[in-house]
Amino acid sequence: MQANEPALRRVLLALDAAGPSPSAISFAVKLAARFDADLDTMLLTQAELARAAALPFASEISLLAGLERRLDSAVMQRSLESLAQRVRTTITEAAGPVRVRWSLHLAAWPDWEQRLAVPTAGSLFVLSHPPAHTGSRYPPGQDRAIVCVVDHDTSSGQAALEIATALDPEATLVPVTGSAVDPGARDDRGPDRLLARLERLRPATVVLPSSWYAAHASRLRPALARLDCNLLLVP
């Protein structure tokens, strides 16, 4: 961490249990090391899937092999424990050399969304996507800009600007709410304007106020996943 930079105590990484990405873990570890913060990793589970597995005759079909197998709660739990162990191994290998303090626990999607809704000063949320949606279309080292999207009327918007500027002094600013820069942005078209801009810029990383993202998550989440970008959310 350098002088006059945002003070972060924790980087919170949310991993999708459908396919945690080593690149997302590596990115979060680098952020934690950069800001001398702890790394708190959540492996997101789907309560609905666990309930479905407990139903009689529940089964799943492998997309790769086309094989069908019975599902039950015990199978789901073993699969989740195996996945958690792989995540622990990956984090240990990435965090050990840079001496980042880290933890891992399981959480349901509503838990993650509740954390987004509650301001947590000194935290930075990293939302990852399955490996197929995390940088897969871009070769290593390709120059892709950091884009900061700022709500000018909130403290989290200013915090997002500080984080993005610390990561890249030339970070692009895209206003999403009413301001002197773009007075007309305070309406429901804000997310559409943002996504249209991101489609042109193809950024590596997007920094957003968490409250603004939470309010438009249903529209933003699939589009941001398709863009293969890292998403940082600032309370």
Secondary structure by P-SEA (a helix, b strand, c coil): cccccccccbbbbbbccccccaaaaaaaaaaaaaabbbbbbbbcccaaaaaaaaccccccccccccbbbbbcaaaaaaaaaaaaaaaaaaaaaaaccccccbbbbbbcaaaaaaaaacccccbbbbbbccccccccccccccbbbbbbbbccccaaaaaaaaaaaaaccbbbbbbcccccccccccccaaaaaaaaaaaaacccbbbbcaaaaaacccccaaaaaaabbbbbbcc
